[in-house]
Amino acid sequence: MAYIIDARLERGAPSLTLIDAVTGEEHFHWRRDGMSGGERAWEDLFKRLVLLSCADRMGMVPRAKLPLFGNECVECTACVDREIFPAA
C-alpha cells in the first residue's frame, strides 16, 4: 500500500498524517503537543509506525474493514494441526 505523508509543524508541535494514496483515506494521525512527552512521544510514534507497517505487510489494513475480520482463524488450519489442537 502506498501512503501520502503529510508532516507539518504547527506552533512548534510536530504532526504526521498517513493517507492512503489510492483512496485518500486517513490511516494514521499523530501529534505531539508542545514539549510534553519528551522522548517517550517519539518512541510512541516509532512504535505505531512499525506496527502499521507490519499490519500493512500482512494485509490487515484493508481486511480490518471487512465484516468477518477476526474470524479467519476459526476455519483456517494453516498454522495449527487440528489433530494436535482440536477445535474447542
N, C-alpha and C positions, 0 to 999 in steps of 0.2 A: 504494500500500500504506500502511496506517495502522500506526503504531507506538505502543506504550506506552513512555514514557520513565521509567526507574527511575534517578534520580540521587540519590546519597547521599554523606555524609561520614562515614567510619569512622576514628576515632582520627586525625583530621587528613588522611586520604588520601581524595581525591575518587574516586568511581567512577560509571560510567554504563553502563547496560544498555538496549538497544533490543529490545523484544519485539513480535513480530507480533501486532497487535490481534485478528486473526481466529483464528489457530492457537495462539497462546500460545508459539510457538517463539522462542527467543532468537536474534537475528540478529547482535548485536554486543555485545561487552563490553570495557570499558576501565577501567583502574585506575591511578592514579598513586600510587606508594608514597612516602609522606612528601614530602620536598623534593627527591628525586632527579630528575634530568632537566631541572629548571627550565623555561624557556620552550620548550625542544625538545619536552617531553612534551605541551604544549598544542598545538604546531604539528602533532605527530603525530596527536593526537585530531581536530583540524580536518580534516586531510588524509583521514583514514579516514572521517569523516562525509561529506565531499564525495564520495569515491569510492563510498560506499554509496548516496548519493542518486542519483548518475549511474547506477549499476547498477540501482537500483530503477526509474528512469525508462525505462531500456532494457528492462526486464522480465527482467533477468538473474538476479535473486534467486530467483524461483520456478523459472526454467528451469534453473538450475545443478544442480538435483536430478534432472533427467531423465537417463535412461541415455545418450541420444545428444547431450548437451550438448557443444558444441565442434565438432560435425560439420556445423552448419548451413551453413557457407560452402563445404563440399565440393560441394553440389548447387546452391546459390543463385548466380544471376548478377546480382543486383540492383546490386551495387557495381562489378562488373568486366565489361567487354565481353570475351567469350570469344574474339573474333576478334583482339583486341589481346593478350590474355593467355591463350593456350590452356592447358588443363589439362596438368599435368606427366605 
